[in-house]
Amino acid sequence: MSIYNLGSINWDHCYRVSHFVRPGETLMSSSYQLHLGGKGANQSVAAAKAGASIVHIGSVGLNDSAPAKLRELGVDISGISEHQQEATGHALIQIDEQGENAIILHAGANRAQQMQWIAAQLQIAGPQDWLLMQNETNLIVESAELAKQKGMRVAFNPAPMDRELTLRLLDTLDLLIVNQIEAQDLTGTDDLDAAIAQMQRMAPNLALLITLGSAGACHCQGSQRHQVKAFKVDAVDTTAAGDTFIGYFLANISAGQPVAEALRQASAAAAIAVTRAGAIPSIPVQQEVTDFLATQS
């Protein structure tokens, strides 16, 4: 089984500053770091580190080094194209002395996907495979429809949330991945149980994976509900925790693991990730997850 991830690839330019720059001001930063990121890239790396066969479908600017770095991390980059006019997606991130951030995001090549290219990458995909998407690229609806025509299973993590787009996709999805606030906003409800009930009325066959922050996560499909508590760790940086969870969960599900075990593995991977700084560098490999779970028995 393979996971095809139609996802973003970003370069994050991070600047430490005394305060956020004001109109007309030129401000010196105290440090600078460049990180590979984007929700799509993060989730692909997490799935790869969990042992999945993961093909990233996306686009970068000419002669960009991001695909090579993804390949080094175990991701199949055959689905990544170079765009002639657009730059690779990137973010300019100011981080002040209190740890708050201000971000300018440029989607660039992430929003310049071509349907012909996506279709070519999915040509050999079939019912045993997954299409994973987030809301940082274009052609989401069209790609989901193509995947369903091929009998693939479709997972969608609508981040950043677009309520109208997500509701439009519900009948095409097999798995919707949201946090509790997104689930409540999507359904217009004020608590988790009400949100789940409403979603199940709207799309009876849809599986829901809802992350609950420090309370863990739950998976609901029909009358079946599985919930896992978050492991208690000393958090350093929560940047890629959600993406790590998603990549590990889908990798385990695609490998045939029961939902309860997939949740447990994903929760452990996310717990390890938050104890480390950065996004992609914080994502653990499978052996680290196995060793961590052995200490929790």
VOGU-3710 file (C-alpha; in Angstrom, 3 decimals, decimal comma):
1> msiynlgsin> 0,000/0,000/0,000  1,163/3,525/-0,772  0,236/6,969/0,480  0,187/9,754/-2,095  0,418/13,120/-0,376  -0,687/16,154/-2,371  1,009/18,613/-0,064  2,879/21,848/0,445  6,634/22,307/0,556  7,872/25,478/2,268
11> wdhcyrvshf> 11,096/27,066/3,371  10,699/28,766/6,748  12,968/31,801/7,259  13,021/32,385/11,029  14,329/35,625/12,560  14,794/36,317/16,287  13,901/39,943/16,994  13,471/42,174/20,040  9,978/43,151/18,823  7,907/42,847/15,666
21> vrpgetlmss> 9,042/45,268/12,994  6,886/48,418/12,773  5,887/50,366/9,644  8,904/52,242/8,302  11,314/50,521/10,689  14,442/48,553/9,791  15,217/46,011/12,491  18,305/43,852/13,018  17,663/40,230/13,980  19,728/38,482/16,646
31> syqlhlggkg> 19,644/35,130/14,837  18,455/33,479/11,642  17,519/29,888/10,839  16,263/28,247/7,655  14,017/25,193/7,998  12,248/22,938/5,522  8,563/22,754/6,338  4,999/23,065/5,140  2,253/20,813/6,489  2,520/18,571/3,459
41> anqsvaaaka> 6,265/18,032/3,757  5,990/17,499/7,526  3,335/14,815/7,118  5,243/13,074/4,328  8,380/12,878/6,467  6,386/11,572/9,442  4,795/8,842/7,309  8,191/7,915/5,859  9,786/7,702/9,308  6,898/5,469/10,386
51> gasivhigsv> 7,843/3,096/7,575  5,201/3,940/4,986  5,690/4,051/1,236  4,992/7,749/0,739  4,957/9,610/-2,567  4,906/13,382/-2,231  3,011/15,211/-4,989  3,893/18,896/-5,093  5,813/21,658/-6,755  8,879/23,778/-6,033
61> glndsapakl> 10,745/26,538/-7,832  13,606/25,886/-10,226  16,751/24,217/-8,850  15,417/24,038/-5,308  17,117/21,708/-2,821  13,937/20,768/-0,913  13,206/17,573/-2,901  16,697/16,226/-2,277  16,290/16,796/1,464  12,922/15,011/1,434
71> relgvdisgi> 14,482/12,089/-0,425  17,199/11,839/2,239  14,398/11,504/4,807  12,776/8,567/3,003  10,140/10,329/0,898  9,567/9,301/-2,731  9,996/12,611/-4,585  9,033/11,367/-8,064  5,801/13,380/-7,757  7,528/16,726/-7,180
81> sehqqeatgh> 7,767/19,034/-10,198  9,730/22,238/-10,768  7,685/25,298/-11,598  9,057/27,692/-14,191  7,453/30,903/-12,913  6,719/30,411/-9,208  9,156/30,284/-6,315  9,036/27,533/-3,726  6,522/28,341/-0,996  8,081/30,137/1,915
91> aliqideqge> 7,386/31,941/5,162  9,083/34,916/6,813  8,745/34,364/10,544  9,544/36,940/13,224  9,936/35,514/16,752  10,062/38,060/19,555  11,556/37,837/23,049  8,289/36,478/24,473  8,229/33,658/21,908  5,313/35,129/19,969
101> naiilhagan> 5,533/35,029/16,184  4,384/37,059/13,200  4,355/35,314/9,846  4,186/36,315/6,196  3,377/33,271/4,055  3,825/33,050/0,294  2,228/29,941/-1,222  4,240/30,173/-4,440  4,517/26,868/-6,291  2,242/25,149/-3,738
111> raqqmqwiaa> -0,769/26,867/-5,321  0,404/26,270/-8,883  -0,278/22,526/-9,139  -1,344/21,195/-12,550  -4,114/18,587/-12,780  -2,371/16,794/-15,631  0,697/16,296/-13,422  -1,363/15,077/-10,445  -3,259/12,629/-12,637  0,001/11,247/-13,999
121> qlqiagpqdw> 1,313/10,627/-10,470  -1,869/8,763/-9,507  -1,926/6,686/-12,693  -0,872/3,431/-11,024  -2,661/4,081/-7,711  -5,614/1,911/-6,791  -8,027/0,795/-4,051  -5,233/-0,252/-1,698  -3,751/3,268/-1,671  -4,486/6,542/0,123
131> llmqnetnli> -4,542/10,122/-1,136  -3,678/12,525/1,690  -4,276/16,274/1,331  -4,062/19,445/3,415  -5,422/22,882/2,563  -2,132/24,451/1,443  -2,345/23,544/-2,269  -4,802/24,098/-5,104  -6,850/21,434/-6,987  -8,000/19,720/-3,786
141> vesaelakqk> -11,569/18,985/-4,921  -10,481/17,823/-8,357  -7,794/15,554/-6,927  -10,198/14,006/-4,411  -12,709/13,289/-7,160  -10,041/11,674/-9,338  -8,844/9,524/-6,437  -12,378/8,271/-5,744  -12,832/7,407/-9,420  -9,752/5,215/-9,062
151> gmrvafnpap> -11,140/3,597/-5,925  -8,516/5,172/-3,645  -9,204/6,139/-0,068  -9,023/9,875/0,608  -7,880/11,638/3,802  -8,131/15,398/4,256  -6,608/17,610/6,928  -8,226/21,021/6,231  -5,522/23,242/7,675  -5,865/26,136/7,406
161> mdreltlrll> -9,591/25,496/7,839  -11,937/26,398/4,991  -15,431/25,454/6,121  -17,100/25,737/2,716  -14,422/23,664/0,981  -14,460/21,003/3,679  -18,246/20,616/3,621  -18,117/20,345/-0,160  -15,621/17,477/0,122  -17,365/15,391/2,790
171> dtldllivnq> -19,023/12,903/0,432  -15,668/12,278/-1,276  -13,663/11,638/1,895  -12,952/8,444/3,801  -11,131/10,202/6,645  -11,404/13,778/7,896  -8,659/14,946/10,266  -9,400/18,042/12,381  -8,792/19,365/15,873  -11,643/19,870/18,323
181> ieaqdltgtd> -12,118/23,578/17,594  -12,193/22,920/13,842  -14,761/20,149/14,317  -16,995/22,456/16,337  -16,600/25,351/13,885  -17,349/23,025/10,985  -20,609/21,839/12,539  -21,665/24,996/14,357  -21,749/23,158/17,694  -20,278/23,984/21,086
191> dldaaiaqmq> -18,879/20,667/22,305  -17,087/17,596/20,970  -19,893/15,050/21,275  -22,330/17,352/19,510  -19,799/17,980/16,746  -19,239/14,243/16,223  -22,976/13,532/16,143  -23,563/16,320/13,634  -20,705/15,150/11,391  -22,041/11,600/11,428
201> rmapnlalli> -25,462/12,829/10,356  -23,895/14,857/7,536  -21,636/12,031/6,293  -22,580/8,647/7,835  -19,727/6,692/6,228  -16,987/9,181/7,054  -14,290/8,326/9,610  -13,292/11,214/11,891  -9,868/11,652/13,444  -10,030/14,482/15,981
211> tlgsagachc> -6,952/15,706/17,819  -7,613/17,019/21,324  -4,309/18,619/22,292  -3,143/17,530/25,740  -6,290/15,374/26,051  -5,140/13,078/23,216  -7,194/12,130/20,168  -10,233/10,132/19,132  -11,299/8,215/16,032  -14,999/7,812/15,270
221> qgsqrhqvka> -16,709/5,800/12,551  -20,312/4,717/12,842  -20,878/3,329/16,324  -17,170/2,687/16,869  -15,168/5,174/18,907  -11,546/4,857/19,951  -9,769/7,380/22,135  -6,171/7,649/23,276  -4,764/9,887/25,984  -1,755/12,077/25,313
231> fkvdavdtta> 1,483/10,892/26,873  2,865/13,214/29,553  6,170/14,740/28,492  8,041/17,999/28,997  7,165/19,986/25,868  9,790/22,137/24,182  8,195/22,936/20,814  4,762/21,816/19,580  5,268/23,024/15,994  4,967/19,704/14,134
241> agdtfigyfl> 3,088/17,634/16,707  -0,135/17,484/14,700  1,639/16,670/11,442  3,666/13,952/13,159  0,474/12,450/14,565  -1,233/12,454/11,158  1,712/10,957/9,289  2,167/8,166/11,823  -1,554/7,384/12,070  -2,026/7,080/8,323
251> anisagqpva> 1,183/5,061/7,940  -0,087/2,570/10,517  -3,582/2,383/9,064  -2,225/1,824/5,552  -0,071/-0,999/6,948  -3,171/-2,716/8,298  -2,822/-1,839/11,973  -6,039/-1,672/14,050  -7,261/1,853/14,754  -6,460/1,629/18,470
261> ealrqasaaa> -2,836/0,680/17,811  -2,484/3,312/15,096  -3,710/5,939/17,571  -1,265/4,727/20,211  1,689/4,820/17,817  0,722/8,272/16,526  0,266/9,665/20,031  3,700/8,373/21,066  5,355/9,872/17,981  3,732/13,251/18,654
271> aiavtragai> 4,821/13,112/22,295  8,439/12,581/21,262  8,213/15,380/18,688  7,153/18,018/21,209  10,236/17,340/23,337  12,453/18,583/20,497  12,886/21,919/18,763  11,904/22,466/15,153  9,423/20,809/12,824  10,924/18,124/10,586
281> psipvqqevt> 14,014/17,628/12,825  11,707/16,785/15,744  9,911/13,880/14,017  11,063/10,519/15,450  11,831/7,320/13,548  9,812/4,172/14,216  12,422/2,583/16,503  12,293/5,632/18,774  8,525/5,263/19,007  8,847/1,550/19,786
291> dflatqs> 11,415/2,268/22,507  9,263/5,060/23,979  6,186/2,828/24,163  8,215/0,116/25,885  8,865/2,572/28,723  5,151/3,302/29,070  4,035/-0,300/29,629
//
